[in-house]
Amino acid sequence: MTREVSQQYLVNWNERQALAEKMIPLLGSLYRGPSVVVRVFGQKIMNSSTISIIKAHLHGRLIVGKALDMQKSYEMLQLIEKMELRPCRLDLGKLCHEYLSQNDDQSMQDFLNRRLGQLLGDMTPAERESHDVVLYGFGRIGRLLARLLIDRTGTGAKLRLRGVVVRAKGDVAQDLEKRAELLRRDSVHGEFDGSIKVDREARAIIANGNFIQFIYANSPSEIDYTEYGIQDALVVDNTGIWKDEAGLGQHTSCPGVSKALLTAPAKGDIKNIVYGINDDLIEATDTILCAASCTTNAIVPPLKVINDKYGIVSGHVETIHSYTNDQNLIDNYHSAERRGRSAPLNMVITSTGAAKAVSKVLPELSGVLTGNAIRVPTPNVSMAVMNLNLSQAVTAEELNETFQQISYHSPLQEQIGFTYSTEVVSSDLVGSTHAGVVDGGATIADGTRVVLYVWYDNEAGYSNQVVRVMQKVVGLSLDCLGN
């Protein structure tokens, strides 16, 4: 390679970095102004580094066969930033590729006016309102939800985290400091991106400007949220203590609360919602809802895709799940079978209600699936192995093509991710925002029998699904352009 060629590679890279740097303030303006969330070929670029923005443009090779021209996408982003859009989600990569692929002489501005015209105009009442949110519990899911809600405060504070309820444990001031440290540092997901400080007198944590009150109580019946300035709130119960209407109804009986959402499988007739699949069941009159489980959210979207296209006759879902706080670090008493054995030292066979829960979301699959689970010595990221018998034959290539298209070009692109890489391992999926990611390199098909491997970050992926349900519950559903 000549010195000139070597130098040109570096020049091209620096030019792309410069363009990415110019994009960052435009992305911030759209995000914190009219609440426009911009992606590039499905890749998150909000609050991202220049390298992440460049990689998102290079991701176009997998979607449309070539990397996206960053100069053109920058020009399009400049025009979009000047348009008075309502809150929405846009895929800049797909919009820009569509424009560059058109056969007429339409200007970029005229193209955007045509494609985004429906998003112009005044915001709806739901888009203008701020909705109070209370997290009941501050464990793994609670803290990740807090991070996500704090991050989204920039989008007009549509969902504003106002309070966190935890059990009273000794010295409140010391407890508050401990809670702040747990939010600040996470062994799996890394450090909090921003500033956190504690107001002991007000019993609050201030995170990136969000004043979050900590309410110490042993049961919902002890709390009057209006005393904390909280009104018409959505309470997200991530303790799993109460799973039926009677128990969860304690939240909605509290002054200042209008709705409750459970982040675990519910009992009785409570609607189990998997966002992207049956969120159309959410009605304004619903006061108690459930966001199902992490496993249910991971397996239901791909199961629906397969059943709709090929038909599922029968099947078994085996969950390879990371250990959880419910297990013991070392052998000790536990009321459940096998869970008393040391989680970091053993694979532990246990039960899962995921297969049964599928029928609550997809009634057409009632009685079709069985399921079991194995807890393994990893702290995060799980896998569902779906062994299915179909009503028609399919090849692995056809199945992978189906999921690749679904993950890139459908309303389920936030729920279903896809990878062809044969080098992917569980740690690579930490932080994935998808409900599940299909591992195309592991897909097996033999006539009408298929085996599908689906990775999922059982913490971050699930928490993102919960936030999507929360938005729908309060009547905030962002239009999405570029699917």
N, C-alpha and C positions, 0 to 999 in steps of 0.2 A: 504494500500500500504506500503510495506517495505521500509526502508531507502535505501536499495541497488537499488530497482527499481526506486525510486525517483531520486537517484543520477545518474542512467544510462540515464534517460531522459535528464538531464542537460548535461551530457558528450556528448551524441549524438548531442544535439543542438550546443554545442561549437565546435564540430568537423565540423559540417556543416558551421558554421560561419567562421571557419579557411579556409575551402575550398573556400568559397565565396570570402574571402579576397585575396586568391591566384589568383582567376579568374580575379579580377578587372584590374590589370596591363596588363594581356593578352588581355582582351577585349579592353582596351585603345590602345594597340599596333596595333591590327587589325583595329580598327576604324580610327585611325589617320595616319596609314601607308597606306596599300593598299585599304582603304575605304571598309572594310568588316563589315557589320552591323549584329550583332548576336542577335538572339532572342531565347527564350526557350518556346516552345509550344505557340508561338505567342505573348509572353509577352516581352516587351521592357526591356533589361537589360543594355543598354549602359548608362554610367554615373549614375548607380543605386547604392543603398546602399546594404550592405550584406544581410539585411533582404529582400529586394526586389528580390534579386537573389535566395534566399532560397524559397521564396513564388512562384517564377516562376517554380522552380523544383517541388514543391508540386502541382502546377497546373496540372501536369501530371495525377493526379487522375481523373480529368474531361475528359482528352483527351484519355489516354490509359489505364485507370483503376488503375494506381498506380503512386506514386511519382517517379521521375527520380533519379537514383543513382548518387549522386553528385560526388563521387569519379571517376566514369566512365566518367561523362561529363567533369570533370576537365582534365582527361587524354586525352580525345578527343580534348579539346580546346587547350591543349599544342601542340598537333600534327598539328592542323589546323594553329596555329600561326606561325609555321615553314614553312608552304607551301607558295609558291609564287602565291597567288591568285590575280585575277583581282577584281575590285570593284564588290561587290555582297551582297546579303542578305542571311544569313543562319539561319535555325532553328536548333540550337544545340539539343534541346529536341527531335525533331522528328528524326534527324539523329542518335542520340545516341540510342534511343529506337529501331530504325530499325536495328542497328548493334547488339544490345543485343538480338534481337528477331530472328536473322538469325540462320539457322540450320547447317551451315558449320563451319570449323575451320579457316576461313579467319581472318587474323590479323586486328587490328583496322586501322593500316596504309594502308594496302592493300584495306580495305573497303573504306577509304577516297580517296585513289588514284582513285578508280573506280567511286565513287559517285561525286567527285569534279574535276575529270579530265578535264571536259569541261571548268572549270574556271581557269585553269592554262595557263600561257602565257603572252605575252605583252598586255598592255592596248590599247584600240582603241583610235584614235585621240579625240573623244568626251569625253572619260574617262580621258584623260590627260589634257584637256583644263580647264581653269577657265573662268566662265561666269559672267559678270557684271550684277548685279540686282539693280534696282532702285524701291523703294516703293513710289508711288504717293499717299500721304495721310498717316496719322499716327494715325488713330483711333483704335477701338477695334481689327479689323482684321489686320491692319497695324502693330501694336505693337506685336501681336502674331506671325505674319509672321517674324518680325524682330528677335524675340526670337528663332524661329525654324531655321532660316537661320544662326544665330550666333552659335547655337548649332551644326549645320552641317558643320561649317567651318573646324572642325577637320577632316572631311572626305576628305582631299585634296583640300578644298575650291573650289569644282566644281561649286557651286552657291555662289558667293561672294556678299554680300550686300555692295554696294559702296556708295549709296546715298539715301536720303529721301527728298521728296519735300513736303513742307507745305506752307500754306499761310502766307504772311508777316503780323505780328500783333505787332505793337509797337516796344518795345525794344527787339532786336534780342538776345542779351546775356541773358536776363531774360527768353525769350521764350525758348531758348536752355536748360536752367536749368530746366524749367518746363517739357520739353519733356523728359529729362533724368530721372526725378523723376517718370514720368508716365511709363517709360520703367522699372525702377528699382522696383517699387511697384505696385501690382495689387490686388484689393480687392477680385477678384474672383480666379485668378490663382496663387496668392502668389508672393513672392519676386523673382526677377531675380536671376538665379543661376550663380553668377560670379561677375565680377568687371565692374563697369561703371564709367567713368569720362568724364568731359567736357573740350574741348579745345575751349575756346571762340574765340581766335584769328583766328583759322582755321574754326570756325563754324562747329565743328564736335563733335560727341560722340564716345568715344573709349570704346567698350564693348568686354571684353574677347579678347583683341588684335585686334579687328576689327575696322578699322578707317572708320567711317560712316559720310559722309559729309551731312550737312543739307542745302538744297537749298530752298531759300525763293522766291516764285513766285505765282502769281495769276492765271496763265494759262500756259499750256505747251508751247505756242508760245514764251514765254519769255526766254526759257532755251536753252543753247548750252552746252550739257553734256560734250563735248570734252574739254571744259575749266576746267572741274573738273577731267580730266584724265580718263573719263568713255567712253568706246568704245563698240560698238556692243551690247548694253545693252537690257535686257528684262525689260520693265517697267510694274510693277504690279499696276494697278489703282484700289484702294480700296475706292475711294470717292463715286462712283456711280453717279457722276455728268453727265458723258457722257456714253451712252449705245449703240450708233450706230456707223457705220463705219466712218461717217463724224467727229463725236466728238472724238472717240478714235484714228482716223487717225492723230490728232494733235500730239500725242505722237510719232508716227513713222516718222513724218516729222521733228522731232528735230534731230540736229546733234548728233551722238553718240548713237542713238537708232535704233534697228533693228526689235523689236517685242513688242507688247503690250498685256497684259492679264488683263481682267476685272474680278473682284471678285463680280459680281452681274449678274442677268439675263440680257442677251443682246437682242437688238432689231434687226430686219432685218435678214439677211442671215449669221450673224456671228455664227460660230460653238459653240454650248453650249456643253462643255465637262464635263462628270462625269468620273473621273479616275476609271479605272477598268471595265467600261462598254463600252464606245465608244472612248477611247483615241486613238484607232487605226486610227481614222479620222484625227489625227494631221499629217500634212505634213510639210516638211522642208520649203516649199514656203509660208506657212501661216504667215502672219504678225500681224493679230489681232485675238485673240481668247477669249473665255469666259469660266470661271470655274463654271458657273451656280450659284445656290444659295445653302445655307446650307441645306435647306429643300429638294431641288431637289436631292442633293447628298445623303441625308439620305434615301429617299424613293425609288429612282430608282433601286439601287442594289437588295433590297428584292422584289420589284415589278417584276423585270426581272426574278429572281429565280422562283417566283410563276407562272408567265405567261409561262415560258419555260416548267415547269413541269406539271402544272395543267390547264393552260389557264384561263385568266381573261375575263369574259363576260361584267361586269360592276362593278363600285365601286365608293366609296367616300372616300376622304382623308381629315381628320380634323387635322389641326396642332395646338397643344397647345404650343405656342411659348413664350419664355421669352420676357419681354419688351426690347425695344432698345432705342438708343439715339434719334430716330425720334419722340418719344413720349414725352409728357410733364410730369415733376415731379408733378406739381399741375395743376388744370384746367386752361387752357389758350387757346388762339386762335391757331387753326391748320387748314390748308387747307383741310385735309382729314377728312372724316366722323369718328366720335368717338375718333380719336387719340388725340384730344385736352384734353380729360379727364385724370385725374391723373393716370399715369401708375402704381405707387406703391400701389394704393388704389383700383384699379378696374380690373376686367376681361373685356377685350375690344374685341368685335367681329370686325374683319376686313377681308379684302380680301387677297388672296394669288394667285400668278400666278404659284404655284408649279405644280398643276395638268396639266395646259396647257403646262408648261415647260417640263413635262415628255414626251410629244409627240415629242418634238424636239430631245430628246435623244433616246427614244424608239418609233419610228414611228408606230409600230404595236399596240400601245395603244392610238393612236390618237382618240379622241372622246369617249373613254371608261370611263374616270374618271372625277369626279367633285371634287371641293376642296374648303375649306374655312379655316379660321384661327381664333384663339382666343389668344390674348395677355394676359399673366397672370403676377401677381406681383412677379416674380422671376428674378434675374439678368442674369441667364445663365442656360443652359440645357433645351431642348425642347423635345416634343414628337409628333410623327405622329401616329394617329389612322386610320388604313386602313380597311375599311369595304368593303369586296370584294365578288362578286358572281363569282364562278368558273364554268368551264365547266365539272368538275368531282368532286365527293365527296371526302373528305379527313377528317381525324380525327386530333384533336389537337396534339396528340402524333406523328403522322406521319409528320405533319408540323414542329413541334419542332425538330424532328430527322433530317429532311432535313436541317434546318438552323444551327443546331449544327454541322453537318458534313461540311456544306459550310464554317462556320466560322473557323473551325479547319483544314480542308483538301482541300482547293481550292485556286485558284488565287484571290478570293474575300475576303480572310481572313483579309485583311487590311481595306476593306470597310464594311464588315458585322461582328459585334460582336454578342455574344449570352450570355444570362444569364438565369438560371433556378430559381435564388433566388426570393423568394416571399417577401423579406425584402428590396429590392432595391428601393431607392427613387432618385429624381433628383440630389441631391447634390453628390450622389455616382458616378455620371457619369462626374463630372467636371474633365476636363483634358483627357477625352477619346480620343484616336487618331483615332478611327473608324469613318467612315461616319455616321453609325447608329448602334445601339445595339438592337437586337430583345429580347423582354422580354417574354421568354417562359412561365413563370408562369402566364401570363395574356392572352395567346393565347386562342381564342374561335373558335370552329369549329362545325357547325351544318349542316351536309350534304355538300351542295355545297356553303354554306355561311360561310365565315371566317372573323374574326376580328383579326388583327395583331397590336401589340403595339411596336413601335420602338422609343427608346430613342436616342437623339443625342446632343452632346455638340455643339451648334450652333456657337461657337467661335473656340475652339481648334480642334474639329473633322473636321470642314470645312477647317480650316487653313492647317491641314495636307494634306487634299485632294488637296488644291491649290498648295502646295509645290510639290506634286507628279506630277501634271500637268506641273508645271514649269520645273521639271527635264525632262519630256518628250519633252517639247517645245524646249529645248536647245540640245536635242539629247542624254540626259543621262538617260538611262534606265538600272537599275541594275538587273542582273540575280538573280532569287530567287530560292534557293534550300531548300527543306524541306517542300514544300506545301503538 
